Amino acid sequence: MQEEILQDLQSLHADDPLMWDFMAKREREAESLPTPDSESKQTKALEVGRQEERCCAVYEEAVTAVPTGVLQDAEPAGILRASSVGVRV
């Protein structure tokens, strides 16, 4: 049901920068599956990298969906983080 709600949110508010910001933050803050305590630092770093990539992918999609300049007002820090890893805004 949660996925259905998120799909509706994206469908109904595709031009709203706050929706895109919410979706990007959701990807960045997503919890990974529980792993043993012996998980290596490298494995944790890889997971954080994947979360950042998913977050940036959402911002990339937002750039094509939201008029130029409007998205930057949503959360400048998030956009700056995204642009620092290669997302063009």
N, C-alpha and C positions, 0 to 999 in steps of 0.2 A: 504494500500500500504506500509506503514511503517513496518508492521509486515512481509510482503513478503521480503522487503529489508533486514531486520534483519535476516530472515531465510537464505537468500542467503549468507549473510555475514558469518554466522556460517557454512554453508555448504562449502563454498569456502575457508575459512581461519581457519578451525578447529585446525590446528597445529600452529597458530600464537598467541603468548602470548599477543600481543597488542590487538587483537580482543577480547580475553577473559577479559583482563583488562577493555576494553571499555564496554563490556557487564555487568561486575560486577559493575562498576561505575554507569552505567545507572540504575541498580536496586537500588543501594544505594541512588542515587540522585533523584529517581522517586518522583514526586509530588503526594501526596495523594489527594483524592477527597475533594473538598471544604466542610468545616464543619462550623457550627455556631461558633461565637466567644466565646461562653460559653463552648466550648470543654474543658474537664478536662485535667489536666496535665497527668493523668494516661492514658487517651486515646491517647494523643500525644506520650507518651512514648511507648505504645504498637505499634503504627504505625512505629515509628523509629526502634523498635525491629524487626518488620516484614521486613522492608527494609534491615536491616543488615542481617537477615536470608536469604533473597533472594540473596543478594550480596555474602554471604558465599557459598550458593549453587552453584552459578556460578563458584566461585573459586574451589570448590570441583570437579565440572565437568571438569574444566580446568586441574586440576592435573592429571586426567586420560587421557586427550587428548594431552597434551604437554609434550615433553621429560623433564625428571628431570633436574632441574637447570636452564632451559631456562625461565620458568615462573617467577622465582624469579627476573630476570633482568627487567621484565616489569614494575612493580611498587612495590618495596619492602615495602613501607608503607601500601599499600592495602593488601598485603599478610600478613604482620604482624598483621594488624587489624583482618583479617580473622582467622589467627591462634590463636589469643588471645581469640576467642570465640569458639574454638574447631575444626577448619578446619586443617587437617593435610597436610602439604606441604613438 
